[in-house]
Amino acid sequence: MKKIIYTTLGVASVANEKFKELLEDLIQNNQFTEDEGKRIVDGFLFDLRQQLDLVQGNVQSKLDDIMKKFGISDYYSLKQEFENYVQDVKSNPTLLLKLPSKK
């Protein structure tokens, strides 16, 4: 999941750079004014941000559904439980002996 998000962001970043280069070429050739170029780039970035927010919302929703299937209320409570467990193990390493085994 993490790789997909990073790949999407990387592609968006490269596309943004290429888009800016194209607009700069058009502006230099007097096919667009600088203000029109800025407006187009700003519109593109706004649309890109909306799409990224939508993807992030969908990913978060799917993760929440998966965690609920495993009885986990949310990410932050899982993180807090894990941190508490790590602290407990640090203070009492024998807790590791009480873990269930694969038999």
C-alpha positions, 0 to 999 in steps of 0.5 A: 500500500505504501509503495502504491502511494509513493509511486502515485506521488512520484508520478504526480510530481514528475507530471507536474514538472513536465507540465510546468516545462510545457507551459514555460515553453508555450509562454516563451513562444507567446502562445500563452501569457504568464497569467494564463500559464499560472492559472493553468498550473494552479488549476492542475495542482488543485485538481491533483490535490483533490485526487490525492485527498480522494485516494488517501480517503479511500485508502484510510477507509479500506484500512479502517474496514480491515482493522475493524474485521480484526477487532481494532477500533482505529490506528491510534488505539492500536499504536497506543496498545503496541507502545504500552506493550513494548513498555511492559516488555521492557520493564518485564521481559518475561512477558515474552514467554507468555506469548502463544506459540505455534503448536 
